[in-house]
Amino acid sequence: MLFSFMSQASVNVDIGLLRQPVDTSTAAPVYLREPENNGEAGATLSISDANGTGKFLGQKYTLRVETNPDNNQLSTTANQWYQSGVRFFLTDLDTPSFVALRQALPDDAVLLNVGNQDDALRTSTCLPNTLHSALSYSMRADAIAQWLRVRRLNRVFLVTGTTPEDEAFLAAVKHTLNKFNHKVVAEKVWNFDTDLRRTASAELPVFTQASDYDVVWVIDESNLFGQHLPYNTWLPRPVVGTHGLRADGWHYVIEQWGAVQLQNRFSELFSRSMSAKDYAAWVAIRSINEAVTVSNTADANLLLPFILGSQFQLAAYKGRKLTYRPWNGQLRQTVPLFDDQALVTSAPFDGFLHPRNELDSLGVDRAQSQCRLYHSFDNE
């Protein structure tokens, strides 16, 4: 698809962000709790970046934000925004709320998921005109499993929490371990309310006792116990997953490929580090911005096919140009592996080949997905 470029045209791009309030549970330590503006801050920075270049092109970007736990109110607000001209909606919602919002809006509204990692949204719950800049659970799991295969750490001790998010991530991890031929030698559920700040060195070695394993894979999305596992396991083994060596869309240790500039601008504005959800929101708006810059239009009916087409490539501080999977709208991207003090490496790794795009070795591939949302790009 070809577009003409007219720098004198005036283009207004109004973007909405619909989100549920951050879980303020006091069970997690204060220093590991999610920031109240998580995701919103990344979107705000991206709007500022877009306007920085847009002012020279006759393009203006605005952001509307609605934070509400009530699904009906979110849908009402979204429809009011739609009636006033908004066609792009960033979302940070749980799956039932996300599906309800999609059903409440006309099909030509474009949803960009920046927070939901549910694999079902990429495999079976196939929503029209929906993009995902957030990683899926399977993409995170595959990145770690590839690293384990490279390092020949194949015997896994699984430790998981009990939240719905933990259970969703666990399902993805088990599928991944099977796919990469890793062996689960033990699996335990942490369902205690013990204050591990005082007892971790006594309780966790007993809890992780087994004859042998190469690695402990912990799944604790709520930070209730996982942070205490490193250095407290029965055998002196690495810890990976939600703690220890982690895989996610972004982390403050990433400074390569010019990322330090993005990190510094974010920190100066919000006095904290950029999170994976902030990055997902930032890159979602960057995707819109890139398409508008090339096409010089805010028409979603033109922009969405371009974003999903072969001509679209996004530079986003990850070492290579990013694109979207046209069958389910997932952003293809490298996945950094890191601890609290350094970037360790990035997936995918050499040797994990793919006939179409090596980034598709991360997460559920097209053959395993029921989604066929964008048939005009079936040859991608």
Secondary structure, DSSP 8 states (H G I E B T S, - for coil): ------TT--EEEEEEEEE------SSS-GGGS--TTTTHHHHHHHHHHHHHHHTTTTEEEEEEEEE-S-HHHHHHHHHHHHHTT--EEEEE--HHHHHHHHHHS-TTSEEEESS---THHHHTS--TTEEE-S--HHHHHHHHHHHHHHTT--EEEEEE--SHHHHHHHHHHHHHHHHTT-EEEEEEE------HHHHHHHHHHHHT--S--SEEEEE-TT-SSGGG-TT-SSS---EEESSSEEE-S--TT--GGGHHHHHHHHHHHHSS---HHHHHHHHHHHHHHHHHHHH----HHHHHHHHHSTT--B--SSSS-B-B-TTT-BB---EEEE-SS-EEEEES-TT---SS-GGGGSS--GGG------GGGTT-
